Amino acid sequence: MKPENKDVVIAGGSISGLLCARELSQNNHNITILEEHDKIGVPEKCDGLISVNALSSLGVIPNKKTIQNKITGARFFSPSGKLIDIDSSNLDIIVLDRKEFDNELSEIAIRNGAQLMKSTSFVKTNHNNSEIIVHSSQNQFHCKYFVDAMGISSLMKKQKFGILQAAKYIIEADWFESNKVDLYFNQQLSPGFFTWVIPINENLAKVGIAGYGINSFNNLDYF
Ligand SMILES: Cc1cc2nc3c(=O)[nH]c(=O)nc-3n(C[C@H](O)[C@H](O)[C@H](O)COP(=O)(O)OP(=O)(O)OC[C@H]3O[C@@H](n4cnc5c(N)ncnc54)[C@H](O)[C@@H]3O)c2cc1C
């Protein structure tokens, strides 16, 4: 297959890659995004807790259908069970459906003219004079710039240690507050991080854990 000429090739079709594509394509650069999965936002790697301010600083106003919940506070549980309850109602914190959100970003990037290649894995780059040659599972690209937006998978290739292990589930329960995030600190279960409960509504919550050197799914089940 003949190599394609591009201004920029972006590897990774999640928030970083898609925002980068949105910015570059609206300035008429010829962009291709490579995403190894066949669907954007799947598997979902984020629980979507974010402030509206953080999003607007990136020029993003989330569509109503991507907002799952509004958060008004957080409860911090210490290992001894001590509780600190804080109010964050003035901070405009929301819970996003990351799958929907990423899909929305991809639609904007495509509308601006970016090409999105799903089921296409980045393999490697090499250089030929001033050009970068990007090898993917589908095709080769000759481009001026290459953007690595492959998130943690890229970091793990460079850095074997110091990476948090994480796991998450959606649970159905009635023991959390529907607009408060709970954070549990316990150095045995989640060394260096914590366990979180992010409510979606009165009955559903995203529960996750992260920590150094843990079996994250085992520890989350134990929690
Ligand atoms: C369990 C968990 C919960 C989290 N919850 C929150 C939260 O509530 N709030 C918050 O702000 N942050 C949260 N985060 C962090 C957030 O998910 C990341 O900061 C964010 O997703 C990083 O975005 P990214 O685009 O840089 O990378 P990623 O989202 O990791 O995306 C990388 C993309 O690159 C693709 N890719 C990887 N390798 C290749 C390849 N070889 N070829 C092509 N494509 C490739 C992947 O499929 C993926 O689409 C959470 C993280 C985890 C693990």
The ligand as an SDF file (V2000), in Angstrom:
LIG
                    3D

 53 58  0  0  0  0  0  0  0  0999 V2000
   -9.3240    3.5510   36.9150 C   0  0  0  0  0  0  0  0  0  0  0  0
   -9.0770    4.9750   36.4910 C   0  0  0  0  0  0  0  0  0  0  0  0
   -9.9830    5.9720   36.8320 C   0  0  0  0  0  0  0  0  0  0  0  0
   -9.7310    7.3030   36.4700 C   0  0  0  0  0  0  0  0  0  0  0  0
  -10.6280    8.2540   36.8350 N   0  0  0  0  0  0  0  0  0  0  0  0
  -10.3930    9.5460   36.5330 C   0  0  0  0  0  0  0  0  0  0  0  0
  -11.3110   10.5640   36.9290 C   0  0  0  0  0  0  0  0  0  0  0  0
  -12.3490   10.2810   37.5480 O   0  0  0  0  0  0  0  0  0  0  0  0
  -11.0300   11.8470   36.5950 N   0  0  0  0  0  0  0  0  0  0  0  0
   -9.8900   12.1770   35.8810 C   0  0  0  0  0  0  0  0  0  0  0  0
   -9.6780   13.3700   35.6020 O   0  0  0  0  0  0  0  0  0  0  0  0
   -9.0090   11.2240   35.4790 N   0  0  0  0  0  0  0  0  0  0  0  0
   -9.2310    9.9330   35.7890 C   0  0  0  0  0  0  0  0  0  0  0  0
   -8.3480    8.9730   35.3910 N   0  0  0  0  0  0  0  0  0  0  0  0
   -7.1980    9.3740   34.5780 C   0  0  0  0  0  0  0  0  0  0  0  0
   -7.6190    9.5050   33.1020 C   0  0  0  0  0  0  0  0  0  0  0  0
   -8.1960    8.2990   32.6680 O   0  0  0  0  0  0  0  0  0  0  0  0
   -6.4010    9.8000   32.2430 C   0  0  0  0  0  0  0  0  0  0  0  0
   -5.7270   10.9230   32.7660 O   0  0  0  0  0  0  0  0  0  0  0  0
   -6.8030   10.1180   30.8130 C   0  0  0  0  0  0  0  0  0  0  0  0
   -7.6410    9.1320   30.2520 O   0  0  0  0  0  0  0  0  0  0  0  0
   -5.5240   10.2110   30.0080 C   0  0  0  0  0  0  0  0  0  0  0  0
   -5.9050   10.4560   28.6830 O   0  0  0  0  0  0  0  0  0  0  0  0
   -4.9110   10.1750   27.4860 P   0  0  0  0  0  0  0  0  0  0  0  0
   -5.6420   10.5430   26.2400 O   0  0  0  0  0  0  0  0  0  0  0  0
   -3.6100   10.8380   27.7520 O   0  0  0  0  0  0  0  0  0  0  0  0
   -4.6130    8.6110   27.5470 O   0  0  0  0  0  0  0  0  0  0  0  0
   -5.6080    7.3820   27.5640 P   0  0  0  0  0  0  0  0  0  0  0  0
   -6.9690    7.7960   27.9970 O   0  0  0  0  0  0  0  0  0  0  0  0
   -4.9090    6.3060   28.3080 O   0  0  0  0  0  0  0  0  0  0  0  0
   -5.7230    6.9730   26.0400 O   0  0  0  0  0  0  0  0  0  0  0  0
   -4.6920    6.3870   25.2940 C   0  0  0  0  0  0  0  0  0  0  0  0
   -5.3030    5.9360   23.9740 C   0  0  0  0  0  0  0  0  0  0  0  0
   -4.2610    5.4000   23.1540 O   0  0  0  0  0  0  0  0  0  0  0  0
   -4.7150    4.1890   22.5810 C   0  0  0  0  0  0  0  0  0  0  0  0
   -3.5270    3.3760   22.2860 N   0  0  0  0  0  0  0  0  0  0  0  0
   -2.6680    2.8070   23.1640 C   0  0  0  0  0  0  0  0  0  0  0  0
   -1.6850    2.1620   22.5080 N   0  0  0  0  0  0  0  0  0  0  0  0
   -1.9250    2.3430   21.1830 C   0  0  0  0  0  0  0  0  0  0  0  0
   -1.2650    1.9230   19.9840 C   0  0  0  0  0  0  0  0  0  0  0  0
   -0.1330    1.1900   19.9940 N   0  0  0  0  0  0  0  0  0  0  0  0
   -1.7960    2.2790   18.7870 N   0  0  0  0  0  0  0  0  0  0  0  0
   -2.9410    3.0320   18.7270 C   0  0  0  0  0  0  0  0  0  0  0  0
   -3.6080    3.4490   19.8260 N   0  0  0  0  0  0  0  0  0  0  0  0
   -3.1030    3.1190   21.0370 C   0  0  0  0  0  0  0  0  0  0  0  0
   -5.6130    3.5730   23.6560 C   0  0  0  0  0  0  0  0  0  0  0  0
   -6.4950    2.6020   23.1230 O   0  0  0  0  0  0  0  0  0  0  0  0
   -6.3420    4.8230   24.1550 C   0  0  0  0  0  0  0  0  0  0  0  0
   -7.4900    5.1040   23.3950 O   0  0  0  0  0  0  0  0  0  0  0  0
   -8.5690    7.6380   35.7380 C   0  0  0  0  0  0  0  0  0  0  0  0
   -7.6670    6.6270   35.3750 C   0  0  0  0  0  0  0  0  0  0  0  0
   -7.9130    5.3200   35.7400 C   0  0  0  0  0  0  0  0  0  0  0  0
   -6.9250    4.2550   35.3520 C   0  0  0  0  0  0  0  0  0  0  0  0
  1  2  1  0
  2  3  1  0
  2 52  2  0
  3  4  2  0
  4  5  1  0
  4 50  1  0
  5  6  2  0
  6  7  1  0
  6 13  1  0
  7  8  2  0
  7  9  1  0
  9 10  1  0
 10 11  2  0
 10 12  1  0
 12 13  2  0
 13 14  1  0
 14 15  1  0
 14 50  1  0
 15 16  1  0
 16 17  1  0
 16 18  1  0
 18 19  1  0
 18 20  1  0
 20 21  1  0
 20 22  1  0
 22 23  1  0
 23 24  1  0
 24 25  2  0
 24 26  1  0
 24 27  1  0
 27 28  1  0
 28 29  2  0
 28 30  1  0
 28 31  1  0
 31 32  1  0
 32 33  1  0
 33 34  1  0
 33 48  1  0
 34 35  1  0
 35 36  1  0
 35 46  1  0
 36 37  1  0
 36 45  1  0
 37 38  2  0
 38 39  1  0
 39 40  1  0
 39 45  2  0
 40 41  1  0
 40 42  2  0
 42 43  1  0
 43 44  2  0
 44 45  1  0
 46 47  1  0
 46 48  1  0
 48 49  1  0
 50 51  2  0
 51 52  1  0
 52 53  1  0
M  END
$$$$
